[in-house]
């Protein structure tokens, strides 16, 4: 092809589109999203708090499997602190207590372990 035909082909292809030409320059503004945490949300999440810091009479003990079962899933995985709301200090104590209870067979390792 000659250079004249090469230059004319892209111009002809651009002219056959159905869309109107967009003006060059400033982009169209997007609508502003509402700011997070404002009153426009659907619900207000309740603030999580550490159960052990709030009530100092509760002791984390590996010999109390009923208390520990509230901090493990039905698959016997340890729940993270972002789910339970416990602080980092008490989450470490909980993890140690659950692991000790597992070794003593007070809490099973997996759902496949039966009594």
N, C-alpha and C positions, 0 to 999 in steps of 0.2 A: 504494500500500500504506500501511497505517497504521504508526505507529511500533512498535506492539506486535508486528506480524508481522515487521517488519525485525529486531527484536532476537531474536525466537524462531528465525528461520531459521538464523543462524550457530551457535547453540547446538545445534540439531537436527543440523546437518551434522557438527559435531564429535563428537556422540554416536554416529554411525553408523560410525565407523572401527573397524577390527579391532584396531588397536594399543592396548596399555594406555597410560594416561596417564603421561607422564614426570614425576617429581617436580620441582617448581620449586626452584631454589636451586643448589647446587653441581653442576658438570658432572662426569660420570664421568671418572675418571683414565685417560689413555692408558698403554699399557705403555711402559716406558722402552726406548729404543734403546740398543744397546751403543755405547760411546764409540769414535770413530775412532782408529786408531793403536794400538789395544790388541791383545792376543793372540788375540782372537776373529775376526780377519779370515781370509780364505781364503789369502792369500799376502802375503808381505812384498816390497814393491817395492825393487829394487836402487837405491841412490842413484846419481844421474847425476853425472858429473864431467867437467871440461873436459880433453879429450884433449891439448890444447896446453899447458895449465898443468902437467899431470902429467909429460909428456915434453917437456922444453925443446929437445930436438934436432930436433923436427919444425918445419919452417918452412912458413909459409903463403905459397905462391908461385903466381902466376897462370900460370906456365909448366909447372905440374905438373897436367895435367887428370885423371890417375888418382886423385890425392889429393882433388881437388875433387869428383869424381863421387860420393864418399861423403856429400857434404853437399847433394846435389840429388836431386829425385825423378825418377821415370821420365818425367815430363812436363817435366823440366828447371826446376822451380821450386826456389828456395832453401829448404831446410828451416829451420824456426825453432829457436832455441836451446833451447826447452822440449822439443823432440823429440831433438835431438842432444846436449844437455847442455853445450854450449860456453858459456863465460862471455861477458859482454857485450863485453868488449874484443876477444876473438878472433872473436866473431861479426861484429863490424864489419870486421875484417881479412878474414874469409872472404867476406863479401858483396862487398867491393871486389875481391878476387882473382877471384871468379866472374864479376863484371861485366867485368873487364879481359880474362879468358879468352874471354868471349863476343865481345867486340869484335875480338879477334885470331883468332876462328874456331877456337879450341881446344876450346871447349865450345859446343854449339848453343844457340840461344835457345829453340827449340821442337822437338818430335819430327818436325815436317815438314821441317826443314832436313837435307838429306842431304849427304854428302861429295862 
